[in-house]
C-alpha cells in the first residue's frame, strides 16, 4: 500500500535506484521492528516515510564517504558525478532541463521540500514528518525555494 510513495521518497533522498530500493526494503523492516514504539492514533504513512527517508539519506551519505575515500586511491579527480539526479526522472516537459538546473541550484533542504511537496504531492504535515521538522519550516523552505526558483528560471529566460 505504501511501497510506491516510499520508493519515490527514497529515490529523492538517495539519488540512485538501487540505493532507493534497498532503503525502502530496510526501512520497511525497521518500521516493522519498531511497530511497538509507534504511537497509537498517529498517522502511519508519515512515520513510515520518515524511516525510509532517513535510511535513504544514510545510504547516500555512506556512498559519498566511500566515493570520497576511493577517489584518491583510484586516481580520480573530485569532479561531481554526471549521472542524472532524481529530478531528471521525476520531472517531464519541454522546460524540464531549465527546471532541473534551477532545482540543482537549491540547497538540499529546499530541494527536498520542493520535491516532496510539489512532485510527490505530500501534504505539509507529511513533508514535516518525513524531514523531521515543523510544518512551519516546510512552509518557509518551500516559500524560499519557490522564490529562488522563480529568480533562476527568469534568469534562464533572459
Secondary structure as GFF3:
##gff-version 3
##sequence-region A 1 158
A	DSSP	alpha_helix	3	14	.	.	.	ID=ss1
A	DSSP	alpha_helix	17	33	.	.	.	ID=ss2
A	DSSP	three_ten_helix	35	37	.	.	.	ID=ss3
A	DSSP	alpha_helix	44	74	.	.	.	ID=ss4
A	DSSP	alpha_helix	86	90	.	.	.	ID=ss5
A	DSSP	alpha_helix	96	104	.	.	.	ID=ss6
A	DSSP	alpha_helix	108	114	.	.	.	ID=ss7
A	DSSP	pi_helix	115	119	.	.	.	ID=ss8
A	DSSP	alpha_helix	124	131	.	.	.	ID=ss9
A	DSSP	alpha_helix	135	157	.	.	.	ID=ss10
###
